[in-house]
Amino acid sequence: MKKEKYVLQDTEQPDIDKLDCKDFKINFQRAILLSLLESHKLTPSQFEACMDKVVQKYF
């Protein structure tokens, strides 16, 4: 039996650097900071300070 190979063609890759993706970037960075907070590598005040900087970066 011959193996079939499927190749995806003509797909447009999303441009994550667009300003339209700022919500994605903010939430992604927030998730990382939350994981650091939950593993006790950040204090709550450090988390808040980092989140303030992240939000300021995109607004």
N, C-alpha and C positions, 0 to 999 in steps of 0.2 A: 504494500500500500504506500502510495506516494505521500510524503508530508506536505501539508499546505502551510504557506507562510503568508501572513497578512501584514501589509504595510500601510500605515496610516498616512495619507497624503493630503496636501492642501489644508493643513490645520494652522490656524493663526495662534501664535503664542501670546498670552497676555503680557502686557507691558506693566510690570508691577511698579515701575518708577513713576507712573503717571500720578498726577495729583488726585485723580478719581479714586485711587486705591488707599487714600489716607486712612479710612476707617479700618481697612484690613491691617495696615501697618501698625496702627495704634493698638488694636486688639491683639495682634501677634506679640508685640512688645509687652503688653499688659499681661498676657499669659506667661511669658517668660519671667517677668517680675513676680507674678503670683506664685510660680513654682519655686522661686528663690525664697520668697516669704514663707511658704509652707515648709520648706526644708530648713528653715531657721538660718538662712545665710544672709537675710536682710531683716532689719527691724521694721516695724510698721511705719515709723517716721521716715526711714530710708526709702521704703516702698512709695510713700506719698510724695517725697521729694523727686524721686525718679519719674513717677507718673506725671507730675507737674511739668518736668522738663520734656517728656515725650509729647504731651499735649501742646505745649508751647511751640514745639518744633513744627507742628503741622497746622498751626493757626496763626 
